[in-house]
Amino acid sequence: MAKSNRKKFMAEAVRLATESVENGWGGPFGAVITKDDRIIARGQNRVLLTGDPTAHGEVAAIRKAIQVLNPEAPSIDVDYQNTSTLKLVRRDPGSPDPLPRRARMLRGCEIYTSGAPCPMCLSAIYWSRFRAVYFSCDLKMTEAIGFSDAYQYEEFKKPFNERLITMKQIHPELGATAYQAWKDRPNRHPY
């Protein structure tokens, strides 16, 4: 990809972020997803507009990119899986993934964001299997305007029993039935 396009893509992510602020929709966070050097999806923070704490720019852009790449969703059948983002592909060399193949998801795409992704968005980015993530403002700049994810990163390092939110395993025998159903499914599709 031409580096000059990176500036154009980042400018669009920042435009979306600024629009979100100006309209009172949410924080200054916008994102665009590119494939083959063109924008396929846009997203912006709309937490204040919707009251949905997951309405971040990156998550919105990921959901839109999936709609663009899988126009038949949500009625993806087994035959369509092989031409959608669910097509199984080999894991990347050096990947710690224990399975040899997983669903392609957004592999080959890039995401541009106005700010370094929060832990939720970062997890969604990893699940999506992007080729690259580019951000304009780093975590320190984001913290300076009142958005800090530092405590979350610290919380994730702690054992469940030491976290601020009560987290404890209960009734594992119940959950094990759903896990067994997945394990027994002959045509399970790893994603």
Secondary structure, 3 states (H helix, E strand, C coil): CCHHHHHHHHHHHHHHHHHHHHCCCCCCCEEEEEECCEEEEEEECCHHHHCCCCCCHHHHHHHHHHHHHCCCCCCCCHHHHCCCCCCEEECCCCCCCCCCEEECCCCCCEEEEEECCCHHHHHHHHHHCCCEEEEEECHHHHHHCCCCCHHHHHHHHCCHHHCCCCCCCCCHHHHHHHHHHHHHCCCCCCC
